[in-house]
Amino acid sequence: MASLYDRADIYDLLETEERYQITKRHWESVLAGKQVKTLLDVSIGSGNLTLPLGELGVELYGSDLSGAMLERCREKAGKRGFPIDLRISDFRRLDGRFDRTFDCVASTGNSLPYVSNDEVPGVLAQMDRLVRPGGYLYVDIRNWDRILETKQRFYLYNPTFLDDVRMNLVQVWDHHGDGSMTFNLLYTFERDNQIFQKEIFEEHYFPLRRRLLLDELRRLGYEKIELMCLPAFRESVNPEEAGWYCVLAQKQEASI
């Protein structure tokens, strides 16, 4: 079954100017009072969760396994007038891809669960090596604790209207005996109440519980760890109950 990340044209159909502005407000909340002028997103995809930082004066860098997604990201950054440095890379093998450190190194888009739980410490260590002393490591992720506890199977999106076309997206989540999950993504496109196109994709995940993520950050020496809802400006929502949350952890300053 095809991966959605091979079809950047369909992946981006859910993105609107409204969602762009929500993401911008999210980053304003996350980075309030923080000294972040450079940011590397090691799972940047087509840039939907990262590019709004360009309007906040942040110098952007990104990497991803998908060349198609990076090309789409580059095009969108160009239209917004944001310079961006993009490189093809697996976030499990970042060594040698960048010869500098950054104020913040991020993994956006629920990307960490694409690798097994046993591989997560290695990914975080790779990211950590690119964070400057006193800088930040950022991860956003689905609330896998809640998904596993409720055995949730269906996730429905509101319809999206593209001129005279209505697009519907339904996700059906299969829970496997080995603890992993398959997300089945069904897109349907309607005109005049008739479906004229269907696209089906599969994504395979290894649910990542919050405790494992936070414990590993502490093992790496991160002591100041903030847990926030996604988007972070929804302060009335408990991040442990939200469908998505994010973690911002500050690295210790270099010892003299």
MIPAVO-189179 format. One record per residue (C-alpha): residue number from 1; x, y, z. Coordinates in steps of 0.001 Angstrom, whole numbers. Example, Ala and Ser with C-alpha at 12.3 -4.5 7.8 and 13.67 -1.06 7.14 Angstrom:
BEGIN
ATOM seq       X       Y       Z
ATOM   1   12300   -4500    7800
ATOM   2   13670   -1060    7140
END
This chain:
BEGIN
ATOM seq       X       Y       Z
ATOM   1       0       0       0
ATOM   2    1272    3464    -876
ATOM   3    2468    5927    1754
ATOM   4     810    9328    1957
ATOM   5    4280   10872    2146
ATOM   6    4868    9867   -1461
ATOM   7    1928   12074   -2449
ATOM   8    2718   15569   -1246
ATOM   9     -55   16900   -3502
ATOM  10   -2712   15036   -1491
ATOM  11    -961   15442    1872
ATOM  12   -1228   19225    1563
ATOM  13   -4923   19354     625
ATOM  14   -5936   19725    4281
ATOM  15   -3730   22768    4734
ATOM  16   -5412   26162    4709
ATOM  17   -4425   29694    5610
ATOM  18   -6419   29290    8815
ATOM  19   -4367   26254    9851
ATOM  20   -1193   28136    8945
ATOM  21   -2135   30970   11283
ATOM  22   -3035   28502   14069
ATOM  23     410   26932   13729
ATOM  24    2020   30373   13844
ATOM  25     147   31168   17086
ATOM  26    1208   27794   18459
ATOM  27    4893   28596   17938
ATOM  28    4450   32072   19400
ATOM  29    3191   30408   22590
ATOM  30    5865   27690   22621
ATOM  31    8775   30069   22088
ATOM  32    7563   32991   24219
ATOM  33   10540   34268   26222
ATOM  34   12925   31775   24570
ATOM  35   16046   32706   22619
ATOM  36   15425   30732   19439
ATOM  37   16761   32239   16220
ATOM  38   17665   29014   14403
ATOM  39   15592   25826   14193
ATOM  40   16187   22467   12535
ATOM  41   13188   20197   11965
ATOM  42   14472   16650   11362
ATOM  43   11086   15440   10054
ATOM  44    9958   18570    8268
ATOM  45    7878   16921    5543
ATOM  46    6260   19609    3399
ATOM  47    6776   22184    6144
ATOM  48    3212   22652    7381
ATOM  49    4216   22596   11057
ATOM  50    7461   24529   10603
ATOM  51    7249   27207    7918
ATOM  52    5174   29674   10012
ATOM  53    8309   30144   12127
ATOM  54    9744   32118    9218
ATOM  55    7298   34924   10022
ATOM  56    8645   34952   13580
ATOM  57   12168   35708   12424
ATOM  58   13512   32168   12879
ATOM  59   16163   30890   10446
ATOM  60   14863   27548    9167
ATOM  61   16596   24265    8401
ATOM  62   15019   20909    7689
ATOM  63   15588   17289    6806
ATOM  64   13336   14416    5801
ATOM  65   13491   11025    4087
ATOM  66   11098   12096    1315
ATOM  67   12554   14106   -1519
ATOM  68    9030   14830   -2810
ATOM  69    8001   16341     522
ATOM  70   11166   18426     694
ATOM  71   10570   19766   -2806
ATOM  72    7046   20792   -1825
ATOM  73    8443   22420    1341
ATOM  74   10988   24345    -716
ATOM  75    8280   25589   -3074
ATOM  76    6041   26743    -227
ATOM  77    8924   28482    1551
ATOM  78    9774   30290   -1689
ATOM  79    6202   31521   -2084
ATOM  80    6300   32851    1477
ATOM  81    9712   34434     900
ATOM  82   11497   32332    3533
ATOM  83   15026   31057    2849
ATOM  84   15384   27462    4040
ATOM  85   18170   24858    4021
ATOM  86   16740   21386    3282
ATOM  87   18530   18038    3137
ATOM  88   17443   14434    2610
ATOM  89   18232   12437    5746
ATOM  90   16907    9711    8023
ATOM  91   16616   11179   11531
ATOM  92   18282    8019   12833
ATOM  93   21427    9015   10913
ATOM  94   21859   12764   11293
ATOM  95   25600   12627   12010
ATOM  96   27474   14493    9302
ATOM  97   24370   16014    7735
ATOM  98   24767   19360    9520
ATOM  99   28087   20850   10649
ATOM 100   26658   23242   13230
ATOM 101   24346   23373   16233
ATOM 102   20949   25059   16508
ATOM 103   18934   26961   19087
ATOM 104   16199   24353   18688
ATOM 105   16073   20923   17067
ATOM 106   12550   19627   16437
ATOM 107   10722   16556   15228
ATOM 108    7231   17547   14124
ATOM 109    4218   15712   12749
ATOM 110    4103   12718   15116
ATOM 111    7204   11350   13387
ATOM 112    9023    9634   16264
ATOM 113    6532    6715   16363
ATOM 114    7556    5737   12834
ATOM 115   10519    3976   14446
ATOM 116   10377    1311   17143
ATOM 117   10502    2331   20795
ATOM 118   13988     774   20972
ATOM 119   15197    3221   18308
ATOM 120   13736    6341   19922
ATOM 121   16685    6883   22335
ATOM 122   19074    6873   19382
ATOM 123   16981    9414   17472
ATOM 124   16811   11732   20476
ATOM 125   20567   11385   20998
ATOM 126   21157   12327   17338
ATOM 127   18941   15368   17778
ATOM 128   20589   16286   21073
ATOM 129   24024   16452   19466
ATOM 130   22744   19236   17212
ATOM 131   21269   21339   20052
ATOM 132   23518   24117   21321
ATOM 133   24178   24310   25082
ATOM 134   21168   26039   26605
ATOM 135   19111   25321   23487
ATOM 136   15926   23316   23090
ATOM 137   14722   19964   21847
ATOM 138   11095   19897   20649
ATOM 139    8771   17015   19788
ATOM 140    5093   17016   18875
ATOM 141    3181   13762   18981
ATOM 142    -219   12127   19168
ATOM 143   -1472   11192   22618
ATOM 144    -620    7511   22285
ATOM 145   -1405    6843   25944
ATOM 146   -5017    7793   25331
ATOM 147   -5212    5913   22027
ATOM 148   -3944    2718   23640
ATOM 149   -6189    3037   26669
ATOM 150   -9380    3666   24672
ATOM 151   -8476    1372   21745
ATOM 152   -9694    4151   19473
ATOM 153  -10181    2966   15878
ATOM 154  -11815    5788   13932
ATOM 155  -10665    9355   13363
ATOM 156  -12797   11606   11172
ATOM 157  -11896   14974    9687
ATOM 158  -14302   17722    8727
ATOM 159  -14855   17921    4953
ATOM 160  -12596   20184    2935
ATOM 161  -14019   22064     -46
ATOM 162  -11815   22636   -3089
ATOM 163  -13799   24790   -5519
ATOM 164  -16661   22467   -6563
ATOM 165  -15052   19372   -5009
ATOM 166  -15715   18049   -1515
ATOM 167  -12854   16034       0
ATOM 168  -13497   13649    2902
ATOM 169  -10847   11942    5014
ATOM 170  -11448    9024    7355
ATOM 171   -8721    7194    9270
ATOM 172   -9268    3627   10504
ATOM 173   -6699    2468   13042
ATOM 174   -5793   -1228   13335
ATOM 175   -4240   -2376   16622
ATOM 176   -1822   -5282   16135
ATOM 177    -801   -8017   18559
ATOM 178    2834   -6835   18575
ATOM 179    1738   -3429   19928
ATOM 180    2179   -1585   16636
ATOM 181    -628      94   14699
ATOM 182   -1589     640   11080
ATOM 183   -3397    3831   10142
ATOM 184   -5597    3276    7058
ATOM 185   -6274    6630    5385
ATOM 186   -9204    6854    2989
ATOM 187   -9642   10008     907
ATOM 188  -12764   10422   -1197
ATOM 189  -13430   13237   -3637
ATOM 190  -17022   14181   -4523
ATOM 191  -18616   16390   -7128
ATOM 192  -22384   16805   -7327
ATOM 193  -22762   14256   -4500
ATOM 194  -20930   11608   -6509
ATOM 195  -17558   10108   -5547
ATOM 196  -15273   10331   -8568
ATOM 197  -11900    9565   -6932
ATOM 198  -10595    7492   -4025
ATOM 199   -7080    7403   -2592
ATOM 200   -6039    4904      80
ATOM 201   -2817    4959    2090
ATOM 202   -1294    3067    5002
ATOM 203    1043    4328    7712
ATOM 204    2632    2005   10276
ATOM 205    3361    3300   13783
ATOM 206    4915    2098   17012
ATOM 207    2926    3880   19767
ATOM 208    5213    5951   21972
ATOM 209    4055    6469   25539
ATOM 210    4704    9800   27209
ATOM 211    6707    8329   30090
ATOM 212    9252    6721   27766
ATOM 213    9753   10001   25898
ATOM 214   10136   12111   29054
ATOM 215   12379    9564   30792
ATOM 216   14720    9494   27811
ATOM 217   14952   13290   27716
ATOM 218   15878   13280   31400
ATOM 219   18495   10591   30745
ATOM 220   20039   12893   28158
ATOM 221   20324   15575   30833
ATOM 222   17278   17709   30033
ATOM 223   15892   19008   33314
ATOM 224   13582   21845   32218
ATOM 225   10811   20012   30361
ATOM 226    7512   21654   29384
ATOM 227    4484   19612   28330
ATOM 228    1971   21602   26288
ATOM 229   -1195   20983   24339
ATOM 230   -1006   21205   20560
ATOM 231   -1707   23983   19739
ATOM 232     -17   25390   22826
ATOM 233   -2230   28473   23147
ATOM 234   -5118   26205   24249
ATOM 235   -4015   26658   27845
ATOM 236   -7345   25482   29262
ATOM 237   -6760   21982   27821
ATOM 238   -4786   19470   29865
ATOM 239   -2016   18233   27516
ATOM 240   -2296   14767   29030
ATOM 241   -5911   14643   27839
ATOM 242   -5438   16340   24456
ATOM 243   -5379   14423   21191
ATOM 244   -1938   15841   20414
ATOM 245     672   17399   22672
ATOM 246    4190   18757   22403
ATOM 247    7291   18690   24578
ATOM 248    9898   21442   24824
ATOM 249   13017   20510   26779
ATOM 250   15932   22831   27516
ATOM 251   19493   21546   27343
ATOM 252   21884   22392   30147
ATOM 253   24301   25246   29597
ATOM 254   27917   24245   28966
ATOM 255   29925   23910   32187
ATOM 256   32874   26262   32595
END
